Amino acid sequence: MADNAIDDSVVDQTSLPKHGFLSRLYTGTGAFEIVGRRKFYYALTGAIVLISLLSIVFRGFTLGIDFEGGSKIQLPAVDGVSTTQVEDVYAETIGTDPVSVQTVGSGAAKSFEIRSEALDSEQVNKLTDALFAKFQPKDKDGNPSRNEISNSDVSETWGSQITKKALIALGVFLVLVTLYIAIRFERDMALAALAALFFDMSVTAGVYSIVGFEMTPATIIGLLTILGFSLYDSVVVFDKVEENTRGVLHLTKRTYAEQANLAINQTLMRSINTTLIGVLPVIGLIVIAVWLLGVGTLKDLALVQLVGMIVGAYSSIFFATPLLVSIKERWGPVAAHTKKVLARRETGGTTTRTPAVASGVVSTVKATPVAPHTPKPGARPTGKRQKKRH
């Protein structure tokens, strides 16, 4: 009885049973080729960024009165009155539609907030009279009172101050992120993470420009929030990349790119779960708070978080790590190691033992050089050696 060792590179991978899609997703066996198809994802990412930037340049943003300036009229909520009815009264009185009419507060403090272009004193008085005549808001004693309708002007200066502070906060955030990743990981990972953050910001802003969502201070706050979410997801993947590639330069079986792709597969389900867990409460916020309860002030914050989380999940999976691999393979030891591994695969042969069945003697022969066979996605993993008895 003798053992015949057959190298796994000559095993017919197409005949092996395959895992299902969900099984591959949960086990993270590396069956999804993401880094290897990075040129496709670069093209897709570039197209998305280009569309976003073109929309920002040519369409611009729909700025709220907090940035452009305008008038704000507060009307106590009246039972049975909707925001559409308030909009109709405004349009009939002023001759144009308001920027927005939304419900703020709750209970006894619930009211309608009308935001519009800057109105002069005559227009404000005319609108106040029309609103009072139509809805008869009551004071705390239950008597109709015109004084319950208040108005205020928002200056453009205040909006510019908000914008300036938001840009300063964004700059500080990016500096701290760069320092953290450069210290925790390395320079190349910091560059890839910053590129992913730029993608997240530009695409989220582009969606707001394309769809015409109103930009408010709440939008800026939400943008900073989703940048933190995106960074967290990228750091999780980078941590796994660092673990998988530790010592890879001393081996000749797999490249840095292959180990990085394995890291993405191993964290893919976690990224999906994290995004779903983050998105579901935001959807609940939109449905319950905005649509059912009519708290319109939460809409701006919820929309930017919903868009940003989806964009951030995409960038952490399909852009950040592939970009890291491209940077690594440009120069340095990783580039040299990749060339070495690929050259070895092209020229390397395997020595195997084949059985002489008729005589029962095992002879050793030189097998034809065969490039290592890459298993098809979903193929069950095989052992390094298989033994046959005869």
Secondary structure, DSSP 8 states (H G I E B T S, - for coil): --EEEEEGGGS-GGGS-B--HHHHHHHT-S-S-SGGGHHHHHHHHHHHHHHHHHHHHHT--EE-HHHH-EEEEEEE--TT--HHHHHHHHHHHHSS--SEEEEES-GGG-EEEEEES---HHHHHHHHHHHHHHH--B-TTS-B-GGG-EEEEE-HHHHHHHHHHHHHHHHHHHHHHHHHHHHHS-HHHHHHHHHHHHHHHHHHHHHHHHHT-EE-HHHHHHHHHHHHHHHHHHHHHHHHHHHHHTTGGG-SSS-HHHHHHHHHHHHHHHHHHHHHHHHHHHHHIIIIIIIIS-BGGGHHHHHHHHHHHHHHHHHIIIIIHHHHHHHHTTSHHHHHHHHHHHHHHHH---EEEEEETTTTEEEEEE----------TTB----SEEEEE-
